[in-house]
Amino acid sequence: MKTINNGKLTIDDINKEITVYGWVNKRRDMGGVIFVDLRDLSGIIQVVFNREFLKDDFKLAENIKNEYCIKVTGTLQKRSDSEINPNISTGEIELIASNLVILNESDTLPFNIYDDKEINEQIALKYRYLDLRRDKLKNIMVMRHSINKAFRSFLDNNGFIDFETPILCKSTPEGARDYLVPSRIKKGSFFALPQSPQLFKQVLMVSGFEKYYQIAKCFRDEDLRADRQPEFTQVDIEMSFIEEEDILNMSEALIKHVVKESTNLNIDYDFPRLTYFDAMENYGTDKPDTRFELLLNDLTEELRNTSMNVFSSAIKDGGIAKCLIVKDNIYSRNEIDRLTEFVKIYGAKGLAWLKYDNDQFSGVIAKNLEESIQTEIKNKFNVQNGDLVLIVCGNPKVVYASLGALRLKIAEDFNLIPEDKYNFLFVTDFPMFEYSETEKRYVATHHPFTMPESLDKLKNPSECLSVSYDMVLNGYEIGGGSIRIHDEIMQGEVFKALGISDVEAKLKFGFFIDALKYGTPPHGGIAFGLDRIVMLLSKTDNIKDVIAFPKTQSAADLMSDAPTEVDINQLDELGISIIKEKSND
């Protein structure tokens, strides 16, 4: 039926008789003449319904409303100079209709789809098929397609093979919770939906394929945040016979290609490298936004022996002290109090502060902090009149988290973040392990198949680094990976460091451990978060905008009303019974 894209028509097509299809985007009745902006995926063409040319069909034209789906035949003409619309690509032309067919009518829309004003999320997700008609979301979906295509073209042209790996997998409860799928055949047993294709892609390296990729669906049953969904898409990549530098260079070239193909921007710099330690020390996070300065400064030694017990006791107990220097401060006392409440969200007990005006410090702690220490702070950080020093002291994790978040808040408050800048970087040398207070043991920072820096360092889990790396863009982790363990002995030592017994390892990862015995090559990889990349390149701050049919914060699909209860017969077939939640009444 449809052979013409409305938004692609040009002045070269005038005097042609054509048939166009689409939705009524806007209708203007001028009495005897009706103008309609007819929209399809490619854009808009203005259609003119004139009583003189349409005759009996003009009554039909009088009845059409917004979002009616119609077919129009007519002759394309040039608009008069006074009627040219410079805001659309087809602004020089219009279609003089000679025939109209209404393909389908439309009810009154539950919300306005013709501008990008905020819509109630519950309503928008319920009517997602209408929400996707909005220009903002339509353009994001088209960009997502371009980004997908760019990933594939680069990887295809560089010798990677596109694989599909199983969706029904074995549950290996490491990290986030699995989504479980009951087996009808083997009652009481469950498949898990994959959190990533990690083991399968490594097995493909054992199989000798050398270069693998997959645009893979992954699933994690975890509490949601603004940039996370329970099901998400990652561009999964694995390579054999490589070292860390090979993967970083390939990844950088890949992302530069993707950005160029999808946004037409050239990223013309080498991606900086930061170690995990330097990232935490300077930015308070392993995914730093480097579009602005405002670095964390260390005050631990300056405050170690102060008479202010709130600082010295915390440092004596293994804590640290860090500060941010806010130049040309505009915060009032009440606003600083609100910043104090803000850092408490991240576990900080408080926020100490010093204002520097008239060549001296003022503020609550200025009365109690030794003058010599105040002078050290001024000289060390070149504090000037009008500056504000914000200090957090305590557990390193808390100090980093609270000041890292406060750094971003200050940047927003002071408009320090350039909107049209893309700052890519790599963060490397992550800790191999982190101590879990919940489990009272060391757990893998990434996953238990990550290569440690050496066998010797495994003896001291708190200091052992891994051969791992993340790619970061504007404060978001967009990709992460590692060199993998390809040796059975090394893998066994890592399991031992994690407190995983031989029996437990065999139970959870038996097929993979067996595979390592058969000439496994050195290999490693990286996985890119496709949804996050689309979110950043399309300049939206909501991950739901980049997924055609997203879930809510409670992991519900409001359009299809999932999840729902199922028929009791289905549960009986699976050997499952449901325990009803107790009422609070």
N, C-alpha and C positions, 0 to 999 in steps of 0.2 A: 504493500500500500504506500508506504512513506519512502520517498526517494530524495527528498530535499530537506536540508537542515535550515530552519528559519533564520538563525543567526549568521549563517554563512553567505546569504544572498548579498550581492553587490550591485553597484551601478552598471556593471557589465551585463546584468541579467534583465535590464529594462526592455519592455515590449514583448517579453515572453509570457505565454499563458502557462501557468503552473498551478499545482495543487499542493497546499500545505496543510499540516495537521498540528494540533497542539491544544493548550489550555488557555482560556480567557484570563489574561493577567490583569487587564484593566479595560473598562468600557466607558465611553463618553458619548452620550446621546445629544446631538446638536439639533435635533428636529429635522427629519428628512435625511440626515446623514449620521451614521453611527461609526465611531472610531473604536477599534479593538486592538489592544496589544496582544498578539498571539504568541505564546511562549512554548518553546520546546527545550530540550536539554541544551541545545547550542546557543539559544538566545531568543530575541524577540523580533518580530516583523509587524509593522502597523498594517492592519487591514481596514479598508474603507468600505462600509456597506452603504450604498446610495440607493434611495428609493427608485430613482430613475432607471438604474441598471438591474436591480434585483427583482422588482415587481412583486410577485407572490412571495418570494423568499424574504422580502423585507420584514414582513410580519414575524417571521421566524427569528430574524436578527433582533427585533425589538424584545424578544423574550429571553435571549441569552443573558446569562449572569456570570459573574466571576467563577472560574474553575470549571465551567462547562468544557467538556472535551469536544472539539469540533473539527470538521474538515471544510476547507474553503478552496474554491477554484476561482481564479481571476487572472488579471493581467498586471504585471509589475510595471510601475511608473516611477519617474523621478518626482520627488517633492519639489514644490516651489521653494525658492531660496529662503523665504521668510518662515517656512515650516520645517526646515532641516533641524533634526535633533542631534546635537553633537555628543550626547551622552551614551548613545548606543551605536553599535557597529553598522546597523542597517538604517541609520538616521537620515540618509539621503533618499531613501526609496520607500514606497508603500504599495500594497496590493489592492487593486480595485476589484472588489468581489463581484463575481457573476453567478456564483452558486454557493449555497451553504447547506451543510448537513450537520445536524447535532448528533454526535456519536454517543454522548452520555451527559446527563445532567449532573449537577452537584448540589448537595445540601449546603445550607449556610455553614461556613467554616467555624469551628469552635474557638479559633484564635486567628490573629492577623499574621499571614505568612509573607506579607509584602515589604516588611522592613526587618531590621535585625535587632529590634528591641527585645529585652529579656522577656521570656515567656515562662509561665508557671511550669516548672519541670515535670510535675506529675501529669499535667495535661499534655505537654509536648511529647512525653514518652508514650502516653496512651495512644495518641494519634501520630505516632512516629512517621507514618507514611505521608502525612501532611507536613510535618516538621521538615522532612527531607526535601520538600519542594522549595524551601527558602533558599535564596541565593547563597547565603553563608554556608549552609551545610552542603548544598549541591556542589559548590566550588571546592569544599574540603574533600568530598568524596572523589571528585575528579583528580584533585591533587594526590590523594592516596593512591589512585590508580597509576598516576605518573611515577610516584615514588616506588611502588611495587615493580613497575616495568623497568625502572632504572636499576634497581637491585638485580633483577633477573638478567638484564642485558650485560651488566658488568661481569657478573659471575659466570654467565654462559660463555662470554668472550674470553674468560680467563681459565677455562678448562674445568670448571666445577660441574658436578653432576647433580641434578635435581632429584631428590629422593622423597618418598613418603614413608613415615615410620608409624607404628601402631598407635591407635588412640586407646584401645583397651590394653592396659599394661598391668604389671605387677606393682603392688603398693610397696614403696620403700620409704617409710615415714621419717624422712630427714628434711628439716626445714619446715615449710608451710604444710597445712593439713591437705591431704588428698581428697578429691572428689571420688567417691566409691560407687561402683556399679555392681549390683548383685548378679551372681551367675544362676541361671535357671537350671542348668544341667548339673552343676556341682553345688548343691544347696549348702549355704553357710560359708561359701567362698566368694571373694569379691575381686573384680578388676579395679584398677585405679585409672583415672584420666591423667595423662602425663603432665607433670609440672614443667618438664622440658624433655626433649628427646635425648638427653645426655648420654645414657648408656648405649642407646641404639646407634648414635652417630660415631661413638668410639668403636663399637663393634664393626661398623662399616670401614673404619680405618684398618682394623684387624683383617677385614676381608680384602683389603688391597685396593680400595677405590681412590684413595689418596686425596681427592678434593670433593667434598660433599657440601651441598646446601639444601635448605628446605625453608619455605615460608610456612611456619608451623603454628598450629593452634596449641596453646598451653592453658593449663587450668590450675588454679590455686584457691582453696577454700579458706580465705583469710579475710580479716576485717578490711574494708575498702577505704581508700583515700581518694583525693581528687584526681590523682594521676594513675589510679589502678582500677582494674576490672577483674572479676572472677575468671573470665576467659579472655585471653589476650593473644596477640600474634607476635611472634619473633622471627627474625631472619637468622636462621641457625647455620653456622659455618664451621667446618672442621677440615684440617689439612694435615697431611703426613709429611715427614722428613723436613720439619721446619723448626726454627727457634723463635723466641718471643719477638725479636725484631722483625722477622718475616711477616708475622701476623699483624703487628702494628703498622708496618708500611702498607700491606695490602688493605687493611681496614681504613687507613687514612685516604688512600687513593679511591676506594669504594665510596666513602661518604662524600668526598669532593665531587665525584661523578653524580651521585644521587642528588646533591644540592643543585648542581649545575643543570641537570636534566629537568628537575621539578620546579625550580625557581628562577633559573637563568642567572644565578649569582655565581661568581668565581670565588672560591676560597683559596687565596693566593699566598698562604703562609704555611709553614711547617707546624704541625700541632705540637704545642709545648708538652713537656713531660714533667710531672710532679710525682714524687713518692707519696705514698699514703701518709707517712709521718709529716712531711712538709705541708701537705694539704690540711691535715688536722691542726697543726701548729699555727698556720697562717689564716685559715678560713673556718676552722671548727667543724669541717665536714669533709667527707671523701668525695663529694660532688660539688666542688666550689664554682660559684658564679664569679668569673674573673673580669666581667665587663666594667667593674669599678674597683677601686682600691679598698680602703677601709679594712686593713688587716688586723688580725688579733695580735696583740703585743704581750710579751711575757713579763710578769711582775713577781714571779715566784721568789727569786733571790732577794729582791728589794723588800718584800714583805715577810721573809722567813723569820726574822728576829724582831719584828715590831712588837711593841707592848700591847697592840690591839689583838686580843686573844682570838677574836673571830677569824683573823687571818693566820696568825702563827700556829694555832692549834690545828687548823685544817691542813696546813702545809706539813706540819710535823707528822700527821696521820697519813701522809702520802698524797695529799692534795696538791693542786697547782693554783696559781692566780694568773688570770689573763685580763686584759683590758682592751677597750675600743676607744680611740680618740676621735670625738665628733668635732670636726672643724666648723667654725662659724655657727655655733649652737643656736637653735631657735626653740629648744624645748623649755617649757615653763616647769616650775616645781611640780605642779599637778600632773603634767605629762610625764615627767620622770617617775613619779609614783606609779603611773600606769605601765611604764616600762618594767618597773619592779614586779608588778603582777604578771606581766608577760613572761619574764624569765622563769618565774615560779612554775609555769606550765611545763617547763623542761627539767624540773627538779631542783633548780637553784633555790637556796634558802633566802637569798636576797640579792640586791643590786646596790653596791656601794658606788658613790659618785663624788667627783671633785669638779667644781667649776673654776675656771681661771679667768679672772677679770681684775683690772687695775693692778696687774703684776703680782697677784697673789691668789692662792686657792681659797675657795669658800665651800661650804657644804657641811653636812653633819660630821663626816669623818675627818674633815680638815682640823677640827678642834682637838682631835685625839691622836692623829697620825703625826709621828715625829717630823719636825721641820726638815731634818736632813733627808728623810725618805721622800718628802714632797719635792725637795730640790732635785733629788736623783730622778724622780719621775719627770719633772719638767725638762731637765737636760737630756735625759735618755730619749724622750719622744718629741723633743722640740715643741713643747706645749706653748701656745700663743694665747694672748688675750682673746676671749670669746670662745675658747675651746672647752669641751666637756669630756671628762675622763670617766668611763663606765667600767666598773670592776666586778668580776665574779670570781669567787674563790671556793674550792672544794674538790670533790671527786673529779678526776680528769674528764670522764665521760659526760658528766653534768655540765662542767665548764664549757667544753667544746659544743655540746648540743645547744645550751642556752645562748652563748655568745654568737654561735653560728647563725641561729635563728634571729637574734637581735640585730646582727649585721645586715641581714636582708630587710628587716623591718625599717631600720634607719635609712637604708638605701632607697626604699620606697617613699618614706616620709620626706626625704630631702631631694627626691627626683634625681638620684645618682645613676640610675640604670639607663643606658642608651637603648632605645627600643629596637632599632634596626641594625643591631650588631650581633654577629654569631661568633662566640668565643668557644672554639673546640679545644680540648686538651685530653691527654692521657694521664690517668692516675695509676701508678704501678707499685709493686712491692707491698702488697697487702699482707697483714698478719695471716699466718696459716690457720690459727685457731683463735677463738674467743671463749672466755669463760662464761658459762651459763649459770647464773645464780639459781635459776629454777631447777636445773638438772644436777647442779653441783658437780659439773665436769666440764672439760673442754669440748667444744663442738667446732665443726669445720666452718670457717668464715664464709667460704664459697660452697664447696661440696667436697666430699672425701676423696675425689679422684684428681684433685689439684696437686701439681708437683710442688713439693717443698723445696726450699732453697738448697738443702743438703740433708743427707741422712743423719749427720752428726747433730744438726740443729733440732732434729725431732726430739732429742733427749730433753730439751727445754722448751716445752710448748708455748710458754708465755713470750718467748723471744724469737720463735721460728717464723720466718717470712715465707711467702709462697711466690711462685712464678705466675703471677696473675695481674690483670690489668682491666681497667674500665675506660671507656670513652665517655667524656662528659661534654655537654653543650648547655651553656647558660644556666648552670646550676642543676641540671638534670642528668642522671646517668642514662645514656642512650644505648650503651653496649657494654658487655662485660665478658671476660673469658679467661682462659689460663692455658698454660702448657699442662698436658695431662700426664698422669703416671702410666708408663707403658711397661713397667717391670713388676712382676709378681711379688718379689721380695719387698720392694719399696712400698707397694700397695698394702702389704701385710703390716709393715711397720707403721704406716699412717693409721690403719684400722686400730692397731694396738694403742697408739697415742690418743685415739678417740674413745678408748675403752670399749671397742667393739671386739667381741671374742671371735675366734675362728668359727665357732658354731653359728653365731649370729650373722657373721659376714657371709657364710655359705648360704644361710637361709635367705638373706636379703639380696645378695649380689652373686649368687653361685655361678650363673651362666657367664657373667662378665669375668669373674676371677679365673674360670676355666679358659676363657678366650685369651687371657694374657699369656697363657703357656705356649701359644702357637705363633711365635715370630712376630709379635706386635711391634709395629714401627714407632719411632718417636712421633708424637702428634700433639696437636693443640687446636684451639678454636676460639671463636667469639660468637656471641648472640646479640643481635640488635633488637631493641624494643620498637617494633614498627609503629605501634599506636603512639608512643611518646614522640618519635621522630616526626610523624605527621602532625601531631599537636604543636610541636615547636615550629616547624616550617610553615604551618598554616596560621601561626600567630593566634592560637586560641589557648585559653588556660584551663579548658575542661576536656578531659579525656573522652567524655561521652560524645562530644562533637565530632570525633574522628572515627567512630564506630557506627556502622549502619543501624544496628539494633542493640544498643547497650543495656546494661542492667542498672538498677538503682543502687544506692549505698547499702541497701539490705539484700542485694543480689537477686532482685525480682525483675522480671520482664513485664512491664505494665501493659504493653500492647497485646501480647499473647496470654497474659495472666499466668505466667509460669513463675515459680513452681506451683503445682496443684496436687491435691490428693488424687490417688489412683484407685481404680476399682478393686474391691476386696479380692476378687478372683485372680487379679494379677499378682497381688501380694501372696496369695495362697500358692500360686505356681512357683514363686520364688522362695517359699518357706519363710516368709517374713511376717512378723506381727508388729503392730505399731503401739507404742506406749504413749498414751495420751498425757499431755502436760496437765499437772494438777492446777485446778482453779485457785485463785487467791481469795475467793469468797469464803 
